[in-house]
């Protein structure tokens, strides 16, 4: 007789894995873009690289403002949320596809 009860350890593993992958996928793009902005800001103090670094920083802030409805901070958070949703979707697919049969 096959039991139709939900196995709580499996659901617990799925929830933990989903939360962890969503958190990692949210923080990685935010750290990447923030470190890019910080390094461009530092490069703008080097005399030979000032113009290139400032123009690149302006372009990056404009790109983020496009996604954030005029706010670069909103743009970076939106990109992080979208990456978290995609990472969670991949995690759900991986859990479903590679789920081991219960004995």
C-alpha positions as CSV (number, residue, x, y, z in Angstrom):
1,X,0.0,0.0,0.0
2,X,1.4,3.3,-1.0
3,X,1.0,6.1,1.4
4,X,-0.1,9.5,0.0
5,X,1.1,11.4,3.1
6,X,3.5,14.2,2.4
7,X,6.9,13.3,3.5
8,X,8.0,16.2,5.7
9,X,11.8,15.7,5.4
10,X,11.5,16.0,1.6
11,X,9.5,19.2,1.9
12,X,11.9,20.5,4.5
13,X,14.9,19.8,2.2
14,X,13.1,21.5,-0.7
15,X,12.2,24.6,1.3
16,X,15.8,24.9,2.6
17,X,17.3,24.4,-0.8
18,X,14.9,26.9,-2.4
19,X,15.5,29.6,0.2
20,X,19.3,29.1,0.0
21,X,19.4,29.3,-3.8
22,X,17.1,32.3,-3.9
23,X,19.2,34.1,-1.4
24,X,22.5,33.4,-3.2
25,X,21.0,34.3,-6.6
26,X,19.7,37.5,-5.1
27,X,23.0,38.6,-3.5
28,X,25.4,37.7,-6.3
29,X,24.2,40.3,-8.9
30,X,23.9,43.0,-6.2
31,X,27.4,42.4,-5.0
32,X,28.7,42.3,-8.6
33,X,27.1,45.5,-9.7
34,X,28.0,47.3,-6.4
35,X,31.6,46.3,-6.7
36,X,31.6,47.4,-10.3
37,X,30.3,50.8,-9.3
38,X,32.8,51.1,-6.5
39,X,35.7,50.1,-8.6
40,X,34.6,52.6,-11.3
41,X,34.3,55.3,-8.7
42,X,37.8,54.5,-7.4
43,X,39.2,54.5,-11.0
44,X,37.7,57.9,-11.6
45,X,40.3,59.3,-9.2
46,X,43.2,58.1,-11.4
47,X,44.1,61.0,-13.7
48,X,44.4,59.0,-17.0
49,X,41.3,57.0,-16.4
50,X,39.0,59.7,-15.1
51,X,37.0,60.3,-18.3
52,X,36.6,56.6,-19.2
53,X,35.6,55.6,-15.6
54,X,33.1,58.5,-15.2
55,X,31.4,57.8,-18.6
56,X,31.2,54.0,-17.8
57,X,29.7,54.8,-14.4
58,X,27.2,57.2,-15.9
59,X,26.2,54.4,-18.4
60,X,25.9,51.8,-15.7
61,X,23.7,54.1,-13.5
62,X,21.6,54.9,-16.6
63,X,21.2,51.2,-17.2
64,X,20.1,50.5,-13.6
65,X,17.7,53.5,-13.7
66,X,16.0,52.0,-16.7
67,X,15.0,49.0,-14.7
68,X,14.3,50.9,-11.5
69,X,11.8,53.4,-12.9
70,X,14.3,56.2,-12.6
71,X,16.1,54.9,-9.5
72,X,19.4,53.0,-9.7
73,X,18.8,51.3,-6.4
74,X,15.4,50.1,-7.5
75,X,17.0,48.7,-10.7
76,X,19.6,46.7,-8.8
77,X,17.0,45.3,-6.5
78,X,14.7,44.4,-9.4
79,X,17.6,42.6,-11.1
80,X,18.4,40.8,-7.9
81,X,14.7,39.7,-7.5
82,X,14.5,38.4,-11.1
83,X,17.8,36.5,-10.6
84,X,16.4,35.0,-7.4
85,X,13.2,33.9,-9.2
86,X,15.2,32.3,-12.0
87,X,17.5,30.6,-9.5
88,X,14.6,29.3,-7.5
89,X,13.0,28.0,-10.7
90,X,16.1,26.1,-11.6
91,X,16.3,24.7,-8.1
92,X,12.7,23.5,-8.3
93,X,13.4,21.9,-11.7
94,X,16.5,20.2,-10.3
95,X,14.6,18.9,-7.3
96,X,11.8,17.5,-9.4
97,X,14.1,16.0,-12.0
98,X,16.6,14.4,-9.7
99,X,14.4,13.4,-6.9
100,X,15.3,10.0,-5.6
101,X,12.6,7.4,-5.2
102,X,11.4,6.8,-1.6
103,X,11.8,3.3,-0.3
